[in-house]
Every structure is written in C-alpha cells, then in structure tokens.
C-alpha cells in the first residue's frame, strides 16, 4: 500500500522515477522497489521522498492507517 501511495505522490508531482531518485538522492532502482513494495523506506527516507514530491507525510500515513486491514 505504501508503494502505491508513494507512486501516486510522484505522479501527482509530475515526476519520473529518475526525477524523484535524483531529487531524493537515491538510485532509480530503489524508487522502483519502493513503489512495488519490494523494499520499505526508513523513516528518514520516507521524509526525503515526501519532501522531494511535495507530498504530506501526515496525509500518506493517515491514508495507510485508514486502509489498514482490521485485526
């Protein structure tokens, strides 16, 4: 779920994976792995990606919380 939200934030910012990787200071393949939920970002990296895309970390976490499975 987080990967989808990060991808949506990137697309909403009009960025390619390469654009985001450059702005966040990571490799493009890492961005791809995050978006496909193959990797989980550290909290620091999560904030870097949010800053790079202009996304609100609070909004993304809220969406994750609201869509979390019960149980």
C-alpha positions in Angstrom: 0.0 0.0 0.0 2.8 2.5 0.9 4.4 1.9 -2.5 1.2 2.8 -4.3 0.9 6.0 -2.3 4.5 7.0 -3.0 4.0 6.3 -6.7 0.8 8.4 -6.7 2.7 11.2 -5.0 5.4 11.0 -7.6 3.0 11.1 -10.5 1.0 13.9 -8.9 4.2 15.9 -8.8 4.7 15.2 -12.5 8.0 13.3 -11.8 9.5 10.3 -13.3 11.3 7.7 -11.1 14.6 9.2 -12.3 13.5 12.7 -11.3 12.5 11.5 -7.9 15.6 9.5 -7.4 17.8 12.5 -8.3 15.9 14.9 -6.1 15.9 12.4 -3.1 19.5 11.4 -3.7 18.8 7.7 -4.3 19.1 5.2 -7.2 16.2 4.9 -9.6 16.0 1.2 -8.9 15.4 1.9 -5.2 12.4 4.1 -6.1 11.1 1.3 -8.3 11.5 -1.2 -5.4 9.7 1.1 -3.0 6.8 1.6 -5.4 6.5 -2.2 -5.9 6.6 -2.8 -2.2 9.8 -4.8 -2.5 11.5 -2.5 0.0 10.3 -0.4 2.9 11.8 3.0 3.4 13.4 4.1 6.6 11.5 7.0 8.3 14.3 9.4 7.1 14.0 8.2 3.5 10.2 8.4 3.7 10.5 12.1 4.7 13.1 12.7 1.9 10.7 11.3 -0.7 7.8 13.3 0.7 9.9 16.5 0.5 11.0 15.7 -3.0 7.5 15.1 -4.2 5.9 17.8 -2.1 3.6 15.2 -0.5 2.4 15.5 3.1 3.9 12.7 5.2 0.9 13.1 7.6 -1.6 12.6 4.7 0.2 9.5 3.5 0.4 7.9 7.0 -3.3 8.8 7.5 -4.2 7.0 4.3 -2.2 4.0 5.3 -3.9 3.9 8.7 -7.4 4.3 7.2 -6.8 1.5 4.7 -5.0 -0.9 7.1 -6.7 -4.3 7.5 -8.5 -4.8 10.8 -7.2 -7.4 13.1 
